[in-house]
Every structure is written in C-alpha cells, then in structure tokens.
Amino acid sequence: MMTMTTSKGRRAPAPHERQRDPERTKAKIIEAAIEEFSAKGFTGARVSEIAARAGVNQQLIAYYFDGKEGLYREIGRRWRSYEADEFPDDMDPVELIKHYVRASVDLRQGSRMLAWEGLADTGEDVDAEEARERDARLQHEVEQIRARQLAGAMNDRIDPAALHLIALAAANALTVYPQLARGVFGVRAITPELVEHYAEQLALLLSRSREE
C-alpha cells in the first residue's frame, strides 16, 4: 500500500485517522494549542501535549497546520481577525478599552500567549510577515488616536503611541499580573465582578485623557 506524504515529506494521516469533520477537529486543536501555549509559552509547548489535549492524532497537527510554528501563526491570525471584527475603528475609546479587558481574561483568546511572547522577545522578529501585520495594526490604532486628538476629542499633549501602549498593557494586567490583582483587590483576577469593575475603572482613567 502506498503511503501518502505531504509536500514537505511528512506522512499524511490515513483516511481512518482523520476526523469526519475537519473543521471541528481544527477547532479542537486550536483550543488545545491555546491552552498549551498559554501554560508554557511557545518554546515550552509540545505538539504531543497539544494532540493529547485535543484528543487527536499528533500527525493531524502537521497535516492541518504544518507543525507547531504554523499552529502558532494560525492562532495569531485568528486573533487579528477577531480583533478587526470586534474592535472597529469607530468604537468609542472608552468602550474599546472595556472590550479589551474582557477579551484579555477570556482564555480562549490566548492573551497569556502575548505575555510569554514578550518575555521571550530578543528584539528581532522571527516571522517577518506576521510582524508586519502586527505592526501595521498597531500603527493604524495609533493613527486613530492621533486623529481623535486632532479633532479635539482627546488631549493632544499625550503621545498617542505612548497612550496606546499604556492602554494595551493596562487592559492585560488582570491576565499578566493575576497575583498583583489578587493582592490589591483581595479576589481572584478572573472573578466576573472584578473584571467589570476593573474595566470600568480603566475606562474612567482613560476618559481623563480627553480632558485639557
């Protein structure tokens, strides 16, 4: 019997190894990968553990995503697509920051992956194309803030790039520093009541940037 191989020489899973619903299988792998990457970072994550979490044959990860690197890139692509849909340009900045806080504690969005990625950063991007997409989105968001400043809707004494970075960092604080949040608030960082309270307080703080 002839064994099928992928374009890079990997053995494609046999028909009986594939799930009947490829999209459902991919979704299970993505969900498991987010859990594994969030817990261990890209370097510490293991394809075998992702497959075990998803309950699928390890070869399916290579078949559908071309390995760990491709799987990681796919998660990033899906986040950017989600971000573009859920955080439109015309959304009020105060509402926008509240949405980011809520998204940051949603483990399905992989916000902890961003923290791992930052800690492992060497100053050089491994994937140039992904970096261009990320930077283009960030620069676009900075320009949106600058446009609001020019229109008089926000205080123009604040550097828009600095303001955006501060807002992003603060929005992810409950996820990146859960121990600090627990220390200052006295409850777990993912408590729904705390998430909403923190989102409202951060929005209130951001709204001060509109004042002269």
C-alpha atoms as a printed R data frame, in Angstrom:
    type eleno elety resid chain resno       x      y      z
1   ATOM     1    CA   MET     A     1   0.000  0.000  0.000
2   ATOM     2    CA   MET     A     2   1.341  3.435 -0.920
3   ATOM     3    CA   THR     A     3   1.786  5.876  1.948
4   ATOM     4    CA   MET     A     4   0.713  9.438  1.239
5   ATOM     5    CA   THR     A     5   3.136 12.238  2.140
6   ATOM     6    CA   THR     A     6   2.773 15.991  2.374
7   ATOM     7    CA   SER     A     7   4.742 18.404  0.195
8   ATOM     8    CA   LYS     A     8   7.421 18.577  2.907
9   ATOM     9    CA   GLY     A     9   7.766 14.814  3.204
10  ATOM    10    CA   ARG     A    10   5.602 14.270  6.285
11  ATOM    11    CA   ARG     A    11   3.230 11.348  6.202
12  ATOM    12    CA   ALA     A    12  -0.335 12.485  5.768
13  ATOM    13    CA   PRO     A    13  -2.765 10.773  8.145
14  ATOM    14    CA   ALA     A    14  -4.502  7.769  6.674
15  ATOM    15    CA   PRO     A    15  -8.210  8.165  5.917
16  ATOM    16    CA   HIS     A    16  -9.229  6.244  9.049
17  ATOM    17    CA   GLU     A    17  -7.076  8.581 11.166
18  ATOM    18    CA   ARG     A    18  -8.891 11.712 10.043
19  ATOM    19    CA   GLN     A    19 -11.989 13.001 11.721
20  ATOM    20    CA   ARG     A    20 -15.204 13.161  9.740
21  ATOM    21    CA   ASP     A    21 -15.497 16.857 10.498
22  ATOM    22    CA   PRO     A    22 -12.172 18.578  9.651
23  ATOM    23    CA   GLU     A    23 -13.317 22.000 10.878
24  ATOM    24    CA   ARG     A    24 -14.355 20.590 14.228
25  ATOM    25    CA   THR     A    25 -11.020 18.814 14.502
26  ATOM    26    CA   LYS     A    26  -9.135 22.013 13.676
27  ATOM    27    CA   ALA     A    27 -11.150 23.897 16.301
28  ATOM    28    CA   LYS     A    28 -10.284 21.272 18.931
29  ATOM    29    CA   ILE     A    29  -6.594 21.545 18.036
30  ATOM    30    CA   ILE     A    30  -6.684 25.355 18.181
31  ATOM    31    CA   GLU     A    31  -8.393 25.288 21.585
32  ATOM    32    CA   ALA     A    32  -5.883 22.787 22.929
33  ATOM    33    CA   ALA     A    33  -2.963 24.737 21.471
34  ATOM    34    CA   ILE     A    34  -4.092 27.966 23.131
35  ATOM    35    CA   GLU     A    35  -4.209 26.142 26.470
36  ATOM    36    CA   GLU     A    36  -0.745 24.627 25.957
37  ATOM    37    CA   PHE     A    37   0.893 27.813 24.649
38  ATOM    38    CA   SER     A    38  -0.750 29.847 27.415
39  ATOM    39    CA   ALA     A    39   0.568 27.498 30.069
40  ATOM    40    CA   LYS     A    40   4.108 27.014 28.744
41  ATOM    41    CA   GLY     A    41   4.850 29.563 26.040
42  ATOM    42    CA   PHE     A    42   5.880 28.670 22.501
43  ATOM    43    CA   THR     A    43   9.224 27.131 23.465
44  ATOM    44    CA   GLY     A    44   7.862 25.007 26.284
45  ATOM    45    CA   ALA     A    45   4.769 23.798 24.438
46  ATOM    46    CA   ARG     A    46   4.885 20.291 22.975
47  ATOM    47    CA   VAL     A    47   2.965 19.106 19.931
48  ATOM    48    CA   SER     A    48   2.368 15.765 21.645
49  ATOM    49    CA   GLU     A    49   0.701 17.539 24.574
50  ATOM    50    CA   ILE     A    50  -1.448 19.644 22.250
51  ATOM    51    CA   ALA     A    51  -2.579 16.497 20.466
52  ATOM    52    CA   ALA     A    52  -3.320 14.802 23.792
53  ATOM    53    CA   ARG     A    53  -5.346 17.795 24.996
54  ATOM    54    CA   ALA     A    54  -7.312 17.794 21.738
55  ATOM    55    CA   GLY     A    55  -7.720 14.021 21.692
56  ATOM    56    CA   VAL     A    56  -6.384 13.724 18.151
57  ATOM    57    CA   ASN     A    57  -3.528 12.012 16.354
58  ATOM    58    CA   GLN     A    58  -0.383 14.153 16.511
59  ATOM    59    CA   GLN     A    59   0.045 13.845 12.745
60  ATOM    60    CA   LEU     A    60  -3.111 15.892 12.223
61  ATOM    61    CA   ILE     A    61  -1.334 18.963 13.585
62  ATOM    62    CA   ALA     A    62   1.329 18.665 10.899
63  ATOM    63    CA   TYR     A    63  -1.297 17.857  8.284
64  ATOM    64    CA   TYR     A    64  -3.612 20.789  9.041
65  ATOM    65    CA   PHE     A    65  -1.177 23.413 10.358
66  ATOM    66    CA   ASP     A    66   2.282 22.364  9.164
67  ATOM    67    CA   GLY     A    67   3.547 21.850 12.708
68  ATOM    68    CA   LYS     A    68   3.866 23.910 15.886
69  ATOM    69    CA   GLU     A    69   5.043 27.098 14.149
70  ATOM    70    CA   GLY     A    70   2.159 27.053 11.704
71  ATOM    71    CA   LEU     A    71  -0.302 26.379 14.504
72  ATOM    72    CA   TYR     A    72   1.036 29.336 16.489
73  ATOM    73    CA   ARG     A    73   0.748 31.596 13.446
74  ATOM    74    CA   GLU     A    74  -2.819 30.438 12.852
75  ATOM    75    CA   ILE     A    75  -3.803 31.408 16.393
76  ATOM    76    CA   GLY     A    76  -2.302 34.853 15.804
77  ATOM    77    CA   ARG     A    77  -4.148 35.183 12.513
78  ATOM    78    CA   ARG     A    78  -7.444 34.260 14.151
79  ATOM    79    CA   TRP     A    79  -6.896 36.815 16.928
80  ATOM    80    CA   ARG     A    80  -6.226 39.581 14.395
81  ATOM    81    CA   SER     A    81  -9.386 38.628 12.518
82  ATOM    82    CA   TYR     A    82 -11.363 38.633 15.774
83  ATOM    83    CA   GLU     A    83  -9.848 41.982 16.741
84  ATOM    84    CA   ALA     A    84 -10.758 43.546 13.394
85  ATOM    85    CA   ASP     A    85 -14.368 42.354 13.743
86  ATOM    86    CA   GLU     A    86 -14.912 43.068 17.438
87  ATOM    87    CA   PHE     A    87 -12.949 46.323 17.802
88  ATOM    88    CA   PRO     A    88 -13.970 48.533 14.871
89  ATOM    89    CA   ASP     A    89 -12.304 51.871 14.195
90  ATOM    90    CA   ASP     A    90 -15.417 53.837 15.071
91  ATOM    91    CA   MET     A    91 -15.805 52.295 18.528
92  ATOM    92    CA   ASP     A    92 -15.562 54.851 21.328
93  ATOM    93    CA   PRO     A    93 -12.119 54.544 23.003
94  ATOM    94    CA   VAL     A    94 -13.679 54.239 26.451
95  ATOM    95    CA   GLU     A    95 -15.843 51.320 25.313
96  ATOM    96    CA   LEU     A    96 -12.905 49.904 23.398
97  ATOM    97    CA   ILE     A    97 -10.721 49.580 26.483
98  ATOM    98    CA   LYS     A    98 -13.509 47.794 28.349
99  ATOM    99    CA   HIS     A    99 -13.821 45.322 25.495
100 ATOM   100    CA   TYR     A   100 -10.067 44.688 25.608
101 ATOM   101    CA   VAL     A   101 -10.174 43.991 29.345
102 ATOM   102    CA   ARG     A   102 -12.941 41.438 28.867
103 ATOM   103    CA   ALA     A   103 -11.120 39.817 25.957
104 ATOM   104    CA   SER     A   104  -7.880 39.646 27.950
105 ATOM   105    CA   VAL     A   105  -9.399 37.379 30.610
106 ATOM   106    CA   ASP     A   106 -11.089 35.145 28.033
107 ATOM   107    CA   LEU     A   107  -8.602 32.281 27.928
108 ATOM   108    CA   ARG     A   108  -9.952 31.249 24.529
109 ATOM   109    CA   GLN     A   109  -8.335 34.384 23.062
110 ATOM   110    CA   GLY     A   110  -4.838 33.424 24.197
111 ATOM   111    CA   SER     A   111  -3.868 36.685 25.876
112 ATOM   112    CA   ARG     A   112  -1.360 34.867 28.095
113 ATOM   113    CA   MET     A   113   0.450 33.863 24.906
114 ATOM   114    CA   LEU     A   114   1.219 37.543 24.361
115 ATOM   115    CA   ALA     A   115   2.898 37.739 27.760
116 ATOM   116    CA   TRP     A   116   5.036 34.676 27.066
117 ATOM   117    CA   GLU     A   117   5.957 36.098 23.677
118 ATOM   118    CA   GLY     A   118   7.052 39.366 25.250
119 ATOM   119    CA   LEU     A   119   9.215 37.677 27.860
120 ATOM   120    CA   ALA     A   120  10.942 35.622 25.173
121 ATOM   121    CA   ASP     A   121  11.449 38.572 22.823
122 ATOM   122    CA   THR     A   122  15.019 39.062 21.601
123 ATOM   123    CA   GLY     A   123  14.469 42.334 19.758
124 ATOM   124    CA   GLU     A   124  14.185 40.586 16.409
125 ATOM   125    CA   ASP     A   125  11.005 39.140 14.926
126 ATOM   126    CA   VAL     A   126  11.271 35.550 13.751
127 ATOM   127    CA   ASP     A   127   8.309 35.782 11.387
128 ATOM   128    CA   ALA     A   128   8.707 38.963  9.327
129 ATOM   129    CA   GLU     A   129   5.302 38.720  7.654
130 ATOM   130    CA   GLU     A   130   3.453 38.256 10.930
131 ATOM   131    CA   ALA     A   131   5.431 41.141 12.451
132 ATOM   132    CA   ARG     A   132   4.437 43.414  9.572
133 ATOM   133    CA   GLU     A   133   0.768 42.551 10.061
134 ATOM   134    CA   ARG     A   134   1.013 43.165 13.801
135 ATOM   135    CA   ASP     A   135   2.870 46.438 13.427
136 ATOM   136    CA   ALA     A   136   0.522 47.661 10.710
137 ATOM   137    CA   ARG     A   137  -2.439 47.084 13.013
138 ATOM   138    CA   LEU     A   138  -0.714 48.844 15.914
139 ATOM   139    CA   GLN     A   139   0.301 51.832 13.790
140 ATOM   140    CA   HIS     A   140  -3.240 52.088 12.471
141 ATOM   141    CA   GLU     A   141  -4.563 52.193 16.032
142 ATOM   142    CA   VAL     A   142  -2.040 54.876 16.966
143 ATOM   143    CA   GLU     A   143  -3.162 56.946 13.983
144 ATOM   144    CA   GLN     A   144  -6.771 56.577 15.113
145 ATOM   145    CA   ILE     A   145  -5.820 58.106 18.460
146 ATOM   146    CA   ARG     A   146  -3.880 60.869 16.708
147 ATOM   147    CA   ALA     A   147  -6.914 61.638 14.525
148 ATOM   148    CA   ARG     A   148  -9.110 61.960 17.614
149 ATOM   149    CA   GLN     A   149  -6.555 64.312 19.126
150 ATOM   150    CA   LEU     A   150  -6.520 66.489 16.011
151 ATOM   151    CA   ALA     A   151 -10.307 66.554 16.074
152 ATOM   152    CA   GLY     A   152 -10.211 67.836 19.654
153 ATOM   153    CA   ALA     A   153 -11.766 64.680 21.088
154 ATOM   154    CA   MET     A   154  -8.664 63.754 23.088
155 ATOM   155    CA   ASN     A   155  -5.905 65.619 24.869
156 ATOM   156    CA   ASP     A   156  -3.151 66.272 22.316
157 ATOM   157    CA   ARG     A   157  -0.447 66.696 24.970
158 ATOM   158    CA   ILE     A   158  -0.207 62.916 25.294
159 ATOM   159    CA   ASP     A   159   1.910 60.993 22.789
160 ATOM   160    CA   PRO     A   160  -0.622 58.729 21.006
161 ATOM   161    CA   ALA     A   161   1.863 55.863 20.764
162 ATOM   162    CA   ALA     A   162   2.581 56.025 24.497
163 ATOM   163    CA   LEU     A   163  -1.109 56.262 25.305
164 ATOM   164    CA   HIS     A   164  -1.883 53.220 23.180
165 ATOM   165    CA   LEU     A   165   0.858 51.109 24.767
166 ATOM   166    CA   ILE     A   166  -0.228 52.146 28.248
167 ATOM   167    CA   ALA     A   167  -3.832 51.220 27.439
168 ATOM   168    CA   LEU     A   168  -2.863 47.824 25.992
169 ATOM   169    CA   ALA     A   169  -0.645 46.996 28.963
170 ATOM   170    CA   ALA     A   170  -3.291 48.051 31.452
171 ATOM   171    CA   ALA     A   171  -6.011 46.111 29.624
172 ATOM   172    CA   ASN     A   172  -3.978 42.909 30.011
173 ATOM   173    CA   ALA     A   173  -2.998 43.479 33.641
174 ATOM   174    CA   LEU     A   174  -5.529 41.042 35.124
175 ATOM   175    CA   THR     A   175  -4.106 38.282 32.954
176 ATOM   176    CA   VAL     A   176  -0.409 39.173 33.113
177 ATOM   177    CA   TYR     A   177  -0.348 40.056 36.842
178 ATOM   178    CA   PRO     A   178  -3.124 37.974 38.444
179 ATOM   179    CA   GLN     A   179  -1.138 37.715 41.688
180 ATOM   180    CA   LEU     A   180  -0.925 41.505 41.971
181 ATOM   181    CA   ALA     A   181  -4.616 41.889 41.179
182 ATOM   182    CA   ARG     A   182  -5.406 39.309 43.850
183 ATOM   183    CA   GLY     A   183  -3.220 41.218 46.285
184 ATOM   184    CA   VAL     A   184  -4.774 44.633 45.754
185 ATOM   185    CA   PHE     A   185  -8.395 43.582 45.239
186 ATOM   186    CA   GLY     A   186  -8.499 40.572 47.534
187 ATOM   187    CA   VAL     A   187 -10.198 38.305 44.985
188 ATOM   188    CA   ARG     A   188  -9.109 36.225 42.016
189 ATOM   189    CA   ALA     A   189  -8.374 38.249 38.895
190 ATOM   190    CA   ILE     A   190 -10.845 36.306 36.733
191 ATOM   191    CA   THR     A   191 -13.804 36.962 39.034
192 ATOM   192    CA   PRO     A   192 -16.511 38.408 36.732
193 ATOM   193    CA   GLU     A   193 -17.343 41.187 39.177
194 ATOM   194    CA   LEU     A   194 -13.700 42.258 39.371
195 ATOM   195    CA   VAL     A   195 -13.288 42.125 35.590
196 ATOM   196    CA   GLU     A   196 -16.224 44.501 35.134
197 ATOM   197    CA   HIS     A   197 -15.106 46.763 37.975
198 ATOM   198    CA   TYR     A   198 -11.573 46.957 36.606
199 ATOM   199    CA   ALA     A   199 -12.840 47.586 33.073
200 ATOM   200    CA   GLU     A   200 -14.985 50.465 34.294
201 ATOM   201    CA   GLN     A   201 -12.154 51.965 36.341
202 ATOM   202    CA   LEU     A   202  -9.690 51.737 33.467
203 ATOM   203    CA   ALA     A   203 -12.246 53.321 31.144
204 ATOM   204    CA   LEU     A   204 -12.711 56.144 33.659
205 ATOM   205    CA   LEU     A   205  -8.962 56.681 33.792
206 ATOM   206    CA   LEU     A   206  -8.701 56.690 30.003
207 ATOM   207    CA   SER     A   207 -11.532 59.174 29.735
208 ATOM   208    CA   ARG     A   208  -9.336 61.673 31.601
209 ATOM   209    CA   SER     A   209  -7.067 61.736 28.554
210 ATOM   210    CA   ARG     A   210  -9.852 63.615 26.804
211 ATOM   211    CA   GLU     A   211  -9.639 66.467 29.258
212 ATOM   212    CA   GLU     A   212  -7.483 69.538 28.790
